Amino acid sequence: VMFVFVFGLCGLCLTCVGQRETMIAAGCRARAAFPYARAPAVVLCSRQPSAPRSNKIGGLGDGQPLTDDGGVQKLLLQSAPEGASVPPWGAVVRVRYTCAFENGTVFDRSHETEPFEFQLNAGKVVEGMRRGVEAMAVGERARITVAPRYAYGMVGAGDTVAANATLRYDVELMEWQEGAEVENDELDMEAYRTALEGKLLASGAGADFSWEETGEELVLSVELGSHQRARDISVGFTARSVRIEVGGGGALIDGELRARVIPDECYWLIEPDGDVPFLKVFLAKKGVFSRWDGPFKDR
């Protein structure tokens, strides 16, 4: 007997067939209230998961990939002057741009005399353009090629952009300035899809730590000395910051976070990797399926 429950909003299903059930976790914390836009925490499926497929996106050109799958690529058209600055997280940028389809047809452009202004990391432009601009320095010109999943996806944009359209932005970064604090708690569909696939959203490293981001949390990893124990560690959380002290030598990490966390759901533990102990600090996102692309504003 098969029982099928369909969640119409998210297009997910719960299927049970006899005693053969395979549980696939979507990576969500259980919470008392779960907004409509978020997926159910667990999906059950009668079939075994298929073998993983390559997530590389090909055919976009010869630019520098800005994403792990190659879905956003940057081709340098004009170098920035020596010493030019790169806009930080949440900066307000001013750019001149044209946007075209793969066949070269231009369908959008900034005003000839007035550059286009928007805030990075605030959801104001498509993901691909945001990633391209934040990888530029003032005075630089570049062509940003954006695969559909980082643009308008399977939906498109009205009668202007068809579904599954690859876009090419020719962008010049004119200037940037500090922006207002970004409340980066909104649902990000790319983060949602990646979490359902059981993959990391992003990962990276700083001078004293490495990090990995999933749909619901961001994890900091700090290598410890073999002699260091839990008694040597102090970790403090607020809604917008984390402070880590190891060995009583002052703050190893003390930074303002790119988005809010739930302090009561943040925690830490010591986890060995072979013979090397690591401090793992788990930051519980206030906005599940939001996207940070790194833990700290100034790193």
C-alpha positions as CSV (number, residue, x, y, z in Angstrom):
1,V,0.0,0.0,0.0
2,M,1.4,3.4,-0.9
3,F,0.5,6.6,0.9
4,V,1.5,9.8,-0.8
5,F,1.2,13.2,0.8
6,V,2.0,16.2,-1.5
7,F,3.2,19.5,-0.3
8,G,2.0,21.7,-3.1
9,L,3.9,24.8,-2.2
10,C,7.4,23.3,-2.3
11,G,6.7,20.5,-4.8
12,L,7.9,17.9,-2.3
13,C,6.4,14.6,-1.5
14,L,6.3,12.0,1.4
15,T,6.1,8.5,0.0
16,C,6.0,5.3,2.1
17,V,6.1,1.9,0.4
18,G,5.7,-1.2,2.7
19,Q,8.8,-1.5,4.9
20,R,11.2,-0.1,2.3
21,E,11.8,3.5,3.3
22,T,14.9,5.6,2.7
23,M,15.1,8.8,4.6
24,I,16.7,11.8,2.9
25,A,17.2,14.7,5.3
26,A,16.9,18.2,3.8
27,G,19.2,19.6,6.5
28,C,16.6,21.6,8.4
29,R,16.4,22.2,12.2
30,A,13.0,21.3,13.7
31,R,11.2,24.4,14.8
32,A,7.9,25.2,16.3
33,A,6.8,27.6,13.6
34,F,7.9,26.9,10.0
35,P,7.2,29.6,7.4
36,Y,5.5,28.7,4.2
37,A,8.5,29.4,2.0
38,R,10.6,26.8,3.7
39,A,10.7,23.1,2.9
40,P,9.6,20.3,5.3
41,A,12.4,19.1,7.5
42,V,12.4,15.5,6.2
43,V,11.4,13.9,2.9
44,L,10.9,10.1,2.7
45,C,11.3,8.3,-0.5
46,S,10.8,4.7,-1.5
47,R,13.8,4.6,-3.9
48,Q,17.4,4.6,-3.1
49,P,19.2,7.8,-4.0
50,S,20.7,7.8,-7.5
51,A,24.4,8.1,-8.0
52,P,25.6,11.7,-7.7
53,R,25.8,13.7,-11.0
54,S,28.5,16.2,-11.9
55,N,27.3,19.7,-11.0
56,K,29.7,21.5,-13.3
57,I,28.1,23.9,-15.8
58,G,29.9,23.9,-19.1
59,G,29.7,26.0,-22.3
60,L,29.9,29.5,-20.6
61,G,33.2,30.5,-22.1
62,D,36.8,31.0,-21.0
63,G,36.3,33.3,-18.1
64,Q,37.5,32.8,-14.5
65,P,34.9,30.8,-12.6
66,L,33.5,32.5,-9.6
67,T,31.5,29.5,-8.3
68,D,32.4,25.9,-7.7
69,D,30.2,24.7,-10.6
70,G,31.4,27.3,-13.1
71,G,28.0,28.8,-13.3
72,V,29.3,32.4,-13.0
73,Q,32.4,33.4,-14.9
74,K,34.3,36.6,-15.1
75,L,36.3,37.7,-18.2
76,L,38.6,40.7,-17.6
77,L,38.1,43.5,-20.2
78,Q,40.0,46.3,-18.6
79,S,42.2,46.1,-15.5
80,A,41.7,48.3,-12.5
81,P,44.3,50.9,-11.6
82,E,47.0,49.7,-9.2
83,G,45.8,49.9,-5.6
84,A,42.1,50.1,-6.6
85,S,39.8,48.9,-3.8
86,V,37.4,46.0,-3.9
87,P,33.9,46.6,-2.4
88,P,33.3,44.8,0.9
89,W,30.3,42.9,2.1
90,G,27.1,45.1,2.1
91,A,28.8,47.9,0.1
92,V,26.6,50.2,-2.1
93,V,28.2,50.0,-5.6
94,R,27.7,52.2,-8.7
95,V,28.2,50.5,-12.0
96,R,27.6,51.0,-15.7
97,Y,26.4,47.8,-17.5
98,T,24.7,46.2,-20.4
99,C,23.0,42.9,-20.3
100,A,22.7,40.6,-23.3
101,F,21.6,37.1,-24.3
102,E,24.1,34.6,-25.6
103,N,23.4,35.7,-29.2
104,G,24.5,39.2,-28.3
105,T,21.1,40.9,-28.2
106,V,21.2,43.6,-25.5
107,F,17.9,43.8,-23.5
108,D,18.9,45.9,-20.5
109,R,21.5,48.7,-19.8
110,S,22.2,51.3,-17.2
111,H,21.4,54.9,-18.1
112,E,24.1,56.5,-20.2
113,T,24.6,59.4,-17.8
114,E,23.6,57.9,-14.5
115,P,25.2,54.7,-13.3
116,F,23.1,52.0,-11.7
117,E,23.4,51.8,-7.9
118,F,22.6,48.8,-5.6
119,Q,23.7,47.3,-2.4
120,L,25.7,44.0,-2.4
121,N,24.4,41.0,-0.5
122,A,20.9,42.6,-0.1
123,G,19.1,40.6,-2.8
124,K,18.7,43.6,-5.2
125,V,20.2,42.0,-8.3
126,V,20.5,38.4,-9.7
127,E,23.0,36.2,-7.9
128,G,25.4,36.1,-10.8
129,M,25.7,39.8,-11.2
130,R,26.3,40.3,-7.5
131,R,29.0,37.7,-7.5
132,G,30.7,39.3,-10.5
133,V,30.7,42.8,-9.1
134,E,32.0,41.8,-5.7
135,A,35.0,40.2,-7.5
136,M,35.9,43.5,-9.2
137,A,37.9,46.5,-8.2
138,V,37.1,50.2,-8.9
139,G,37.9,51.1,-12.5
140,E,37.8,47.5,-13.7
141,R,35.6,46.4,-16.6
142,A,34.6,42.7,-17.0
143,R,32.2,40.5,-18.8
144,I,30.2,38.4,-16.3
145,T,28.6,35.3,-17.9
146,V,25.8,33.9,-15.8
147,A,24.1,30.5,-16.1
148,P,20.3,30.3,-15.6
149,R,20.5,29.0,-12.0
150,Y,22.3,32.2,-11.0
151,A,20.0,34.4,-13.1
152,Y,16.3,33.9,-13.7
153,G,16.3,30.1,-13.7
154,M,13.5,28.0,-15.0
155,V,11.0,30.8,-14.6
156,G,12.5,33.6,-16.6
157,A,11.5,37.3,-16.2
158,G,8.1,38.0,-17.9
159,D,8.3,38.5,-21.6
160,T,11.9,39.8,-21.5
161,V,14.0,36.8,-20.3
162,A,13.0,33.3,-21.4
163,A,13.3,30.4,-19.0
164,N,16.8,28.8,-18.7
165,A,18.5,31.8,-20.4
166,T,22.2,32.4,-20.0
167,L,23.0,36.1,-19.6
168,R,26.1,38.2,-20.2
169,Y,26.8,41.4,-18.3
170,D,29.4,43.8,-19.4
171,V,30.1,45.8,-16.2
172,E,32.3,48.7,-15.2
173,L,32.6,49.3,-11.4
174,M,32.7,53.1,-10.9
175,E,32.8,53.4,-7.1
176,W,31.5,52.0,-3.9
177,Q,30.7,53.3,-0.4
178,E,29.7,51.7,2.9
179,G,26.1,50.6,3.0
180,A,23.5,50.2,5.7
181,E,23.5,47.0,7.7
182,V,22.3,44.1,5.7
183,E,19.5,41.9,7.3
184,N,20.5,38.8,5.3
185,D,17.7,36.5,6.6
186,E,15.6,36.0,3.5
187,L,15.1,32.7,1.8
188,D,17.6,32.2,-1.0
189,M,16.4,29.7,-3.6
190,E,19.9,28.6,-4.6
191,A,20.6,27.9,-0.9
192,Y,17.3,26.0,-0.7
193,R,18.1,23.8,-3.8
194,T,21.6,23.1,-2.7
195,A,20.4,22.1,0.8
196,L,17.9,19.7,-0.7
197,E,20.8,18.1,-2.7
198,G,22.7,17.6,0.5
199,K,25.6,19.8,-0.6
200,L,27.5,22.6,1.0
201,L,26.5,26.2,-0.1
202,A,30.1,27.4,0.3
203,S,33.3,26.9,2.1
204,G,36.6,28.8,2.7
205,A,39.3,29.7,5.1
206,G,40.6,32.6,7.1
207,A,44.0,33.1,8.8
208,D,42.9,31.2,12.0
209,F,40.0,29.1,10.9
210,S,38.1,27.4,8.0
211,W,34.4,27.4,7.5
212,E,31.6,25.5,5.8
213,E,28.0,26.8,5.1
214,T,24.9,24.7,4.8
215,G,21.2,25.9,4.5
216,E,20.7,26.1,8.3
217,E,24.1,26.8,9.8
218,L,27.7,27.9,9.3
219,V,30.4,25.9,11.0
220,L,33.8,27.4,12.0
221,S,36.7,25.0,12.5
222,V,39.8,25.9,14.5
223,E,42.8,23.6,14.8
224,L,43.8,23.1,18.4
225,G,47.1,22.0,20.1
226,S,47.2,18.4,21.3
227,H,47.4,19.6,24.9
228,Q,44.3,21.9,24.7
229,R,41.0,20.8,26.2
230,A,37.5,22.1,26.7
231,R,38.6,24.0,29.9
232,D,40.9,26.1,27.7
233,I,38.2,27.3,25.4
234,S,35.7,30.1,25.8
235,V,33.1,30.9,23.1
236,G,30.5,33.6,23.3
237,F,27.6,34.4,21.0
238,T,25.3,37.3,20.3
239,A,22.8,37.7,17.5
240,R,25.4,39.4,15.3
241,S,28.8,38.3,16.6
242,V,31.0,35.5,17.9
243,R,34.1,35.6,20.1
244,I,36.4,32.6,20.5
245,E,39.3,32.4,23.0
246,V,41.7,29.5,23.2
247,G,44.3,29.0,25.9
248,G,43.6,32.3,27.7
249,G,45.7,34.3,25.2
250,G,42.9,36.8,24.3
251,A,40.5,36.5,21.4
252,L,41.5,34.3,18.6
253,I,38.4,35.3,16.7
254,D,36.2,38.2,17.5
255,G,34.0,39.3,14.6
256,E,30.7,40.8,13.4
257,L,28.7,38.2,11.5
258,R,27.2,38.8,8.0
259,A,23.7,37.9,9.2
260,R,21.9,37.1,12.4
261,V,22.1,33.8,14.4
262,I,20.0,32.4,17.2
263,P,22.4,32.5,20.2
264,D,20.6,29.8,22.2
265,E,20.9,27.3,19.3
266,C,24.6,28.0,18.7
267,Y,27.1,25.6,20.3
268,W,30.6,24.3,20.1
269,L,32.5,21.0,20.6
270,I,35.9,19.4,20.1
271,E,36.1,16.9,17.3
272,P,39.3,15.0,16.4
273,D,40.5,14.6,12.8
274,G,42.9,11.8,13.0
275,D,45.4,12.8,15.8
276,V,44.6,16.5,15.4
277,P,41.8,18.0,17.6
278,F,39.5,20.7,16.1
279,L,37.2,23.2,17.7
280,K,33.9,23.2,15.8
281,V,31.7,26.2,16.4
282,F,28.1,25.9,15.0
283,L,26.3,29.1,14.1
284,A,22.6,28.6,13.8
285,K,21.2,30.9,11.2
286,K,18.2,33.0,12.1
287,G,17.1,32.8,8.4
288,V,17.1,29.1,7.3
289,F,18.1,28.8,3.7
290,S,19.6,32.3,3.7
291,R,23.1,32.7,2.2
292,W,26.1,34.2,3.8
293,D,29.1,33.2,1.6
294,G,31.4,33.5,4.6
295,P,31.0,34.2,8.3
296,F,32.4,37.7,8.9
297,K,31.8,41.1,7.4
298,D,35.4,42.2,7.4
299,R,37.1,39.0,6.2
